[in-house]
Amino acid sequence: MPNDLPPWKTVYYYFRKFQRLGIWQELNDALREKSRAKVGRKLSPSAAIFDSQSVKTTLVGGQRGYDAGKAVKGRKRHIIVDTMGLLLAVVVHRADIDERRGAGFVLARLSKLRVNFPRLSVIFADGGYSGEFETHVKKVYKWMLQIIRKPFGIKTFVLLPKRWIVERTFAWLTHQRRLSVDYERSVKVSEAMIQLAMVRIMIRRF
């Protein structure tokens, strides 16, 4: 810990207390609205984008699994962001949980927060979430899930509309040393660390 901060146990006590009370989420919401207002956006987004990122864990224990598609043993971070790339909701879970089930977790989390997003109507995602999952999202949450697909026949990298926004947010997060891998025993603490990182990113813009 830096010398100008209290002992680590005191800092960790308040960090966990803020996590349990939902203060990190409230700070994210307040700073996101301030960031949107600063550039002339309405406080509530009308569109969002979601995706997942598989990251390695350390030997501290806790939930983890093997993502065969990414060849990563650890956890997945499912995030939903607005069109500025600012965090709306996050869920961290074992890496062996498939994409659609994990997406269901983060959409359920977003639904609990929907009072903050009265204008939200469409959510963008990649082709891995197409099919019955689109119907499920519309039926359960009343949001339209719009799938962004890679142009047919293109095998090389191509910048896809909207999709690059959430990928940029993942890049912001992994540039934070604490998030380069998942160091936490608890997935709830992992989620709080992501929220805290976004708070830091937004504060530095003012």
Secondary structure, 3 states (H helix, E strand, C coil): CCCCCCCHHHHHHHHHHHHHHCHHHHHHHHHHHHHHHHCCCCCCCCEEEEEEEEEEECCCCCCCEEECCCCEEEEEEEEEEECCCCEEEEEEEECCCCHHHHHHHHHHHHHHCHHHCCCCCEEEEEHHHCCHHHHHHHHHHCCEEEEECCCCCCCCCCCCCCHHHHHHHHHHHHCCHHHCCECCCCHHHHHHHHHHHHHHHHHCCC
